[in-house]
């Protein structure tokens, strides 16, 4: 029996929570534009004096993501903070004095999308294209779909032989671009582990990045925080490491299991099957991040007219 309740929109949940951690890719937008209803949902949360922290496995820094969200139409006033895996990695590389960053060295072999080196700006780190010269590997992105996992394997094998640690600044195994699904940076780091290498994943579903989100809220206890995400592995399972309530959005990374106009009871059966595979159950499920569906809004208006 499912432990998850289907809801029509955030208006059903807002009374139970004061803080909302919202995944960026796959919930707010699909990489190209905002999902319909996103802005209304954020505006309603703000009007109800709720706090929002945006969370992303993006391998880029928080300020970059903030500007990207502004381009898509989400202003900084819509949320109290944005936490990204890339920002956590930058902060760690800046000091290199604790945790997995301690003693990493100064020479980095970078695996990124389009040779993007933005994450290294302001850091005393040298990038080399010769794996033999590197002290560690930094993975922030991949050139998928042009380059497959096999493309990266030769250099990964050399790095294993040298015993280099790898830092993955985006643990996503799959990424969303519009309706397409592409290999994520996490898949390269995972393959490195399979070859026998040591890979450190910074971001969801690991506990520290969710703790950073909780720390960003002002005066809100964890039991009044809801995590909204589209990945059962990264978002739901990750939030459960801190015993947070979760709402699963069906239109994101798992959308192939939830077709348009599929009856709700069928969606819930499909979700139950998925949750058994992942070993986690979200408290809530919804089609997408909306405040209220058109049908529910219509019914509410009708009820108001009866009262009048």
N, C-alpha and C positions, 0 to 999 in steps of 0.2 A: 504494500500500500504506500502511495506517495506521501512524503512528508512535506511536500511543497504545495503552496496555495497560489493559484493563478489570480492576478489582479489586473484591472483594466487601466491603471495608470497611477501616478504618484499621489494623486488626491486621496487614494485609499490608504496610503501609508504614512502621510506626512505627520499625522497626529502622534505616531509611535516613535518618531525619530527627530532629533535636532541637528544631527550631522550626517552628511551624505558624502561618501567617497565614490566618485564616479570615474570609471575607466574612460580613457579618451578615445582610442581607436576602437571602432566596432560598437560604441555606445553613443558618443556625441557625434561622431562623423565616421566616414569610411575612407578617409584619406583625400577625398576630392571635394566633398561638400558635407554640410551638416545634414543629419537625418531630419525628416519632417517632424516637427513638434519639439525639437531640442530646445530652442530658445524660449518657447512658452513654458516648458517645464522648469528651466533655470530661472526665468522671471517669476514664476509662481513660488518657487522655493525661496527666492529672495524676499518676495512680498510677505511670505509667512515667517520671515526672520530665521530661516534655516541657514546653516553654514555648509558650504560645498568645498571639498578639496578634490582637485582633479589629479588622477593618478595615471601614469603611463610608463610602459616599458621602453619608451623611446630612448635610443642611444644618444640623443641630443640633450643639451642643457635646458633647464627650466625656462630661461629667457627666450630661447629659440621657440620653444613650444608655445610660450605666451604670445609671441608675435604671430605665429601660425594660427592660433585660435582667433586672434583679432582679425586676421585676414578672412577667416571663415565666418566671422560675425559675433564671436563670443568675447566680450570685453572683460578685462581683469576685475571689474566690479561685480561680475557674476559669481566669483569664487574667492575664497580667502587665501588659497595657495595652490600651486601646482607642483607635484612631486614627480620627478622622472628618474629612471634608472641612470641615464646619462649624467644628471646632476650629482647623484650619489657617487658615481664613479669619478667625476671630475674632482669633487671634494676629497675623495680618498687619494687620488693621484697627486693632489696638491700638497698633501702632507707626507704621504707614504710612511706613516709612523704607527699604524695600528691595523689590526685585522689582516685581511688578505693582501692589503696594499703595503704592508711593512716590508722594507728591504727589497722591493721589486727591481730596483735598478733604474737606469736612465735611458736605455735604448729599447725602443718598442717596435715590434712588427705589427702594423695596423691592417686589419681587415675591415673595410668600410664600404658603404655604397657610394659609387662614383668618386672614390678616393677622397671622401670628405674627411677633413682633419679639424673640423670646428671644435670638437671636444678637447683637443690638445692645446687650444689657444690659452696663453698665459701660464703654461706649465713648462718646467725645465726638463722636457723629455724630447729626445731625438728619435725621429722615425727612420727606420732602415728598410730597404726592400730585400735585404739579404737575411734570411732567417738565421743563418749561422752567426750573425753579429748581434742578434737581439737578446735582451735580458728577459723579455716577456712578450706575450701576444695580447693585443687589445682588439676585441671584436665588437664593433658598433653597428654594423650593417652588412648586407650582402648584395651583390649585383644580380639578384634573381629577377626574372626567370632566365636572363641571358647566360648566367653561370649557375651550374647545378652543383650539388654537394660534391660530386666527383671532381670538379675543377679544383676545389680547395684541398683535396686529400693529399696530394704529394707534399705540399708544404707542411701540412699537419703531421705527416709521418716523420719528416725531418725534425720538427719541433719536439715530438715525443722522444726521439732518439737523443736530443740535447737536454731533455728534462725541463723544458720551459713551462712556466705556469701561464695559463690563459685567463684573462679577465673578460667576461662577456657582459657588455653594457646594455644588452637587450635580449632577455631570455626567451622571447617569443619564438616558438618553433614554426609557426605559420603567421603570416601577416595579411591584413585585409587592404585591398586597393579596389575601391568600387565594388564590383561583384566578383572580382578575381581573388584567388587565394594563392599566395606565393610563399616560398621558403623563407623563414625568418632567421636572424642571426643565431638564435639559440640552437638551431639545427646543426650549425657548424661546430659550436662549442660541444654539443652532445656527441657529435662524431669524434671530436678530439678525445673525449672521455672514453669512448668505445675503443679507440686506438691505444688507450693506456695513459693518456695525458691527464694532467691535473687542470680542471677548469672550474673557475669560480663564477657563479651566476649572480649578478646583481640586479635585483628587481623582483617582480612577481614571479612565482608564488611564494617568495621567501619572506619570512617574518619581519626583518628589519625595515623594509620599505613601507610596510603597512603601519609599523610603529611610528615612522616619520609622519605619516598622514595623521595619525591620532594626535601626535604632538603639535600639529598645525592648528587643531581646533582650539577654540577659546572657551573654556568652561563647560565642555561637553564630556560626559563620561562614556566609556566604550559601549555600554549597554544601550545607549541612545544613538548609536552610529549604525548606518546601513551602507554596505558596500554594494554598488550596482555595477555588474560586469557581464560580458558576453562569453567568457571562457570559464568552463567548469574547473579547469586545471589551474590557470593563472589567477583568476579573480575569486572564484568561490572557494576553492581549496586553500588559496593563499590567505584569504580573510579569516578562514576557520582556524588558522594557526594562532589567532588572537581572539577566537570565540566571537567574532563579529557576525551579526545577522547579514544575510545576503539576498539580493534580488538578481535573478538571472534573466538576461535579455536574449530572446530567442533569435533575433534577426541578425546577429553578428557572426562569429566564427563557426558556430554550429548550425547556421541557417539551413543547410541542406537537409536537416532533420525536421524542419518546421516550414512546410510549404505555405504559400499565400492561401488564405481562405480555408485552411485546414481547421476542422472543428476543434474546439478547445479540449474536449476529452481525448482526442487523438494526440494533440500536442502534449498533453500531460502524460499519456502512455509512452510517447517517444522520449520525453524528458526522464521518466522513471527508468527507462532502459539505459539512457546515457549516464544517469547518476549512479546506477549500479556499477557501471564500468569504471567510473572515476572515484567511487567510494565517498561521495559527498552529496548532501542534499541542500539546496538553497531554500530559505524560508519562503521566498516568493519567486514568481516567474511572470514576465510580461513580454509582449511582442516587441516593444521598443520603448525607449525613454520618452514617454509622453506624460503630460499632466492628466489628461482625460480624453477618452475616445470621443468622436463626434456623436456616436450613438448614446454614450453615457451622458454627455452634455445635454443632448436633446431630452432625455428622460428627466434630468435634473430640472430643466426649464419647465417641463410639463408639471412636475411636482410643485414647483414654485407657483405656477399659475393656478393650481388647485387651491393652494393656501390663500392666494390673493382673492 
